[in-house]
Amino acid sequence: MSEHRIECTVNGESVSVDRVPSRRLLSDFLRDDLNLTGTKRGCETGTCGACSIRVDGEVVKSCLMLAVQARGCNIQTIEGLACGDDLHPLQQSFMQCGGLQCGYCTPGFLMAASALLEANPNPTTDEVRHALNGNLCRCTGYTQIVESVLDAAKKMQGPPEPQHGN
């Protein structure tokens, strides 16, 4: 089996790893080679979305992509969503609105939701549901997940502008 050098940017940091097997999945590369264990292995068929990350801004199921395909790419995982110790508004809202229970699927939902809110800062309920339809959860029933994304969208927009009289 041949091996490759993988150079990419992960969560804003340059990464270079020698001797990555040709057939290594990106999810395994992130977890095993880079010790970024927030990206979960779920179904390993692209169905559940637990392994969702962002590659060059797009949501990607890392179990369906080879590590060699990520050479030169900009990758964001759940570990890169927060800013230091300050949680991202999505992470805050998932905790406050009960958008997580066991938490296994949460990183994938957060990465898909972050892409949605970047592209559409004020989504409707239907737009949130559509953006998250590639992610499965066995615990929450989805209502709190959708509410969490909508709550985060409001937080990210900031306080409403004051109304001035005529």
C-alpha positions as a printed Julia matrix, in Angstrom:
166×3 Matrix{Float64}:
   0.0    0.0    0.0
   1.42   3.39  -0.92
   1.73   6.26   1.53
   1.54  10.01   1.06
   2.51  13.22   2.75
  -0.6   15.21   3.67
  -0.27  18.96   4.05
  -3.38  20.98   4.8
  -4.78  23.56   7.18
  -6.87  22.26  10.06
  -8.71  24.7   12.32
  -6.43  27.5   11.17
  -3.15  25.65  11.73
  -0.84  24.2    9.08
  -0.57  20.43   9.36
   1.91  18.09   7.71
   1.85  14.34   8.23
   4.17  11.89   6.48
   3.32   8.32   5.58
  -0.46   8.49   5.41
  -1.82   5.35   3.72
  -3.59   5.96   0.4
  -6.81   4.38   1.66
  -7.0    6.24   5.01
 -10.35   7.97   5.4
 -10.32  11.64   6.29
 -12.29  10.84   9.45
  -9.57   8.4   10.54
  -6.81  10.85   9.62
  -8.43  13.53  11.81
  -9.07  11.21  14.75
  -6.05   8.91  14.66
  -3.28  11.0   13.11
  -4.26  14.46  14.41
  -6.02  13.37  17.63
  -9.09  15.48  16.8
 -11.61  13.1   18.3
 -14.61  15.42  18.11
 -15.26  14.13  14.62
 -17.23  10.95  15.28
 -17.26   7.67  13.44
 -20.85   6.66  13.01
 -22.21   4.62  10.15
 -19.1    4.98   7.95
 -21.41   5.05   4.91
 -22.26   8.77   4.86
 -25.77   8.25   6.18
 -25.64   9.54   9.76
 -23.59  12.75   9.42
 -21.76  12.3   12.74
 -18.46  12.76  10.88
 -19.5   16.03   9.18
 -16.76  18.63   8.94
 -16.13  21.58   6.65
 -13.62  21.36   3.82
 -12.95  24.65   2.06
 -16.19  25.92   3.62
 -18.41  23.08   2.39
 -19.98  20.46   4.64
 -18.35  17.1    3.95
 -18.9   13.7    5.48
 -15.34  12.8    6.35
 -16.06   9.05   6.22
 -16.62   9.42   2.47
 -13.42  11.31   1.69
  -9.87  10.04   1.61
  -7.2   11.93   3.52
  -5.15  12.35   0.31
  -8.08  14.27  -1.19
  -7.68  16.88   1.56
  -4.14  17.87   0.54
  -3.97  21.64   0.33
  -7.48  22.07   1.73
  -8.72  24.19   4.6
 -10.49  21.91   7.08
 -12.62  22.93  10.04
 -13.64  20.41  12.66
 -15.75  20.85  15.77
 -12.55  21.64  17.69
 -12.17  24.76  15.55
 -15.7   26.09  16.05
 -15.13  27.76  19.43
 -12.81  30.71  19.82
 -10.45  29.62  22.58
 -12.53  29.15  25.72
 -15.46  31.1   24.24
 -18.07  28.74  22.84
 -19.57  29.48  19.45
 -23.19  30.71  19.7
 -24.3   27.4   18.18
 -22.59  25.47  20.97
 -24.15  27.76  23.58
 -27.61  27.38  22.04
 -27.37  23.59  21.78
 -26.65  23.49  25.52
 -29.29  26.06  26.49
 -32.08  24.77  24.23
 -31.51  21.06  24.82
 -30.28  20.36  21.28
 -28.12  17.53  22.53
 -28.62  14.54  24.71
 -25.99  11.84  24.33
 -23.93  14.26  22.2
 -22.58  11.72  19.74
 -24.2   13.34  16.68
 -23.75  16.9   17.95
 -20.41  17.73  16.27
 -21.83  16.85  12.85
 -24.98  18.89  13.46
 -22.92  21.86  14.64
 -20.7   21.78  11.56
 -23.7   21.57   9.2
 -25.48  24.34  11.13
 -22.4   26.59  11.05
 -22.3   26.32   7.27
 -26.0   27.16   7.08
 -25.72  30.23   9.3
 -22.69  31.47   7.41
 -24.6   31.28   4.13
 -27.99  32.29   5.57
 -27.82  34.21   8.87
 -31.61  34.29   9.28
 -32.97  30.9    8.19
 -36.55  29.73   8.49
 -37.45  26.54  10.32
 -37.8   24.73   6.98
 -34.39  25.97   5.83
 -32.8   24.68   9.04
 -34.48  21.3    8.63
 -33.32  21.09   5.01
 -29.72  22.04   5.89
 -29.6   19.39   8.61
 -31.3   16.59   6.68
 -27.97  14.78   6.21
 -27.55  14.32   9.96
 -29.3   11.75  12.11
 -30.02  11.83  15.85
 -31.45   8.96  17.86
 -32.12  10.94  21.05
 -33.67  14.37  20.61
 -36.45  14.11  18.06
 -34.91  17.09  16.18
 -37.21  19.79  17.57
 -34.64  21.04  20.07
 -31.89  20.85  17.45
 -33.83  23.1   15.08
 -34.72  25.45  17.96
 -31.04  25.57  18.93
 -29.99  26.63  15.42
 -32.7   29.3   15.27
 -31.68  30.57  18.72
 -28.03  30.76  17.63
 -29.03  32.67  14.5
 -30.72  35.3   16.69
 -27.68  35.51  18.97
 -25.34  35.91  16.02
 -27.42  38.77  14.63
 -27.04  40.73  17.85
 -29.63  42.87  19.6
 -32.37  44.45  17.49
 -31.88  47.99  16.29
 -33.69  50.55  18.47
 -36.82  52.01  16.89
 -36.8   55.79  16.6
 -40.01  57.77  16.46
 -40.97  59.91  13.46
